[in-house]
Amino acid sequence: MDVNKETVIYTIIASIPSGCVASYGQVAALAGYPNNARLVGRLLKKMPKDSTIPWHRVVNSQGKIAFPEGSDKYCVFSCIAIT
C-alpha cells in the first residue's frame, strides 16, 4: 500500500473533531480516494493498538458501529463513544 495514502487517511481521521463522526466513505472521499471506504476500514484494522488516532469516530454508512453488537470491541467502542 502506498504510504502516502495511509498518511492522508490517518490525517483525515485525526482531524475529526471530538463529538463528531465520519463514515468510512466520507473519510475516503476527503482523502481524495472516493469509492474506497474499504481501504479506510483496512487501514483502521491494521492500525497499532497504541495509536492516538481517534478511530472510534469512524462509523459505517448507516452511522453505526461496524462491530457486531455484544462483541468485546463493540463494548469497548461504546464506552469510548459515550465519554
C-alpha positions in Angstrom: 0.0 0.0 0.0 1.1 3.5 -0.8 2.5 5.1 2.4 1.2 8.5 1.2 -2.4 7.1 1.1 -2.0 5.8 4.7 -0.7 9.2 5.8 -3.5 11.2 4.2 -6.2 8.9 5.5 -4.8 8.9 9.0 -4.5 12.7 8.9 -8.2 13.0 7.9 -9.3 10.6 10.8 -7.1 12.5 13.2 -8.9 15.8 12.2 -12.4 14.5 13.0 -13.4 16.8 15.9 -14.4 15.4 19.3 -18.2 14.8 19.4 -18.4 14.2 15.6 -18.2 11.1 13.4 -17.5 10.4 9.8 -18.3 7.4 7.7 -15.6 5.2 6.0 -16.8 6.6 2.7 -16.6 10.2 3.8 -13.0 9.7 5.1 -12.1 8.1 1.8 -13.6 10.9 -0.2 -12.0 13.7 1.9 -8.7 11.9 1.4 -9.1 12.0 -2.4 -10.0 8.4 -2.8 -13.8 8.3 -3.4 -15.3 4.8 -3.5 -12.6 3.4 -1.3 -14.4 3.0 2.0 -12.9 -0.5 2.4 -9.4 0.9 2.2 -10.2 3.1 5.2 -11.5 0.0 7.0 -8.4 -2.0 6.2 -6.1 0.8 7.5 -8.1 1.1 10.7 -7.9 -2.7 11.2 -4.1 -2.7 10.9 -3.6 0.5 13.0 -1.3 -0.1 16.0 -3.2 -0.6 19.3 -1.2 2.2 21.0 -2.2 4.8 18.3 -3.8 8.0 19.5 -5.8 8.5 16.2 -9.5 8.6 17.2 -10.5 5.5 15.2 -13.8 5.3 17.2 -15.1 8.4 15.3 -15.3 6.5 12.1 -18.7 4.7 11.5 -20.4 2.8 8.7 -22.7 4.4 6.2 -25.7 3.9 8.4 -23.9 5.8 11.2 -23.5 2.7 13.3 -20.5 1.0 14.9 -19.1 -1.6 12.5 -18.6 -4.2 15.2 -21.2 -6.8 16.0 -23.4 -5.8 18.9 -22.4 -7.6 22.1 -18.8 -8.3 20.9 -15.8 -7.2 23.0 -14.9 -4.5 20.5 -18.4 -3.2 20.4 -18.5 -2.8 24.2 -15.1 -1.0 24.2 -16.2 1.2 21.4 -19.5 2.1 23.1 -17.6 3.1 26.3 -15.2 5.3 24.3 -18.0 6.9 22.3 -20.0 7.7 25.4 -17.1 9.5 27.1 
